[in-house]
Amino acid sequence: MGQNPCDDTLLKELEMKIKSEGLESLNEREWSYYQIKSEECSKKIIYNEVINPKSLSKKSFQVQNSEDSLNFIATKVCCSVLIRIAAIIFVANLVR
């Protein structure tokens, strides 16, 4: 496997130049290089997120946590609604 394009020294230098001086500061050659390496870096990041099993297990854990949170919230809301209905029924019976 080749070198990680995201670790490219010139790419990082060009990113710093863009941040400090703006895109207009790049000449055509630098801009072309920046575009190519940025695209390679983006593809590498996407590839790692899709293929890397560690990131997949981490994502599935995050999904499980969010599902657990949603289940907890749904249960809490249902219990709250049931308690309020019971209170309304109780008060209605007292008023009669």
Secondary structure as the mmCIF struct_conf table of DSSP 4:
data_model
#
loop_
_struct_conf.conf_type_id
_struct_conf.id
_struct_conf.beg_label_comp_id
_struct_conf.beg_label_asym_id
_struct_conf.beg_label_seq_id
_struct_conf.end_label_comp_id
_struct_conf.end_label_asym_id
_struct_conf.end_label_seq_id
HELX_RH_3T_P HELX_RH_3T_P1 PRO A 5 ASP A 7
HELX_RH_AL_P HELX_RH_AL_P1 THR A 9 GLU A 21
HELX_RH_3T_P HELX_RH_3T_P2 LEU A 23 SER A 25
BEND BEND1 LEU A 26 LEU A 26
HELX_RH_AL_P HELX_RH_AL_P2 GLU A 28 ILE A 51
HELX_RH_AL_P HELX_RH_AL_P3 PRO A 53 VAL A 95
#
